[in-house]
Amino acid sequence: KLRAFQMNLISSFATLVGGTLGYYALQDMQSFVPFLLALAAASMIYVAVADLIPGLHKRTEIRDTVQQVVLILLGVATVALVGVAVPA
């Protein structure tokens, strides 16, 4: 238990140091933040799609296909509504 506590403490210090370094580094890199956020979002979308698409291809009935298209359109509409509702 002591060893686990020590390792947990060390990893928490690494998080603190990384967060502090990131805070100061971002002050000089504000122009890169939108591109980094876009890259992070694209990576998450890729992971989600790579995981979900094979499961969607197994459902070939027309009812399932219509449901998938409707849900995708609802997702796109949600993003569009948030884009309109939240000023840039």
HELIX and SHEET records of a PDB file:
HELIX    1   1 LEU A    2  ASP A   28  1                                  27    
HELIX    2   2 GLN A   30  PHE A   32  5                                   3    
HELIX    3   3 VAL A   33  HIS A   57  1                                  25    
HELIX    4   4 ILE A   62  ALA A   85  1                                  24    
END                                                                             
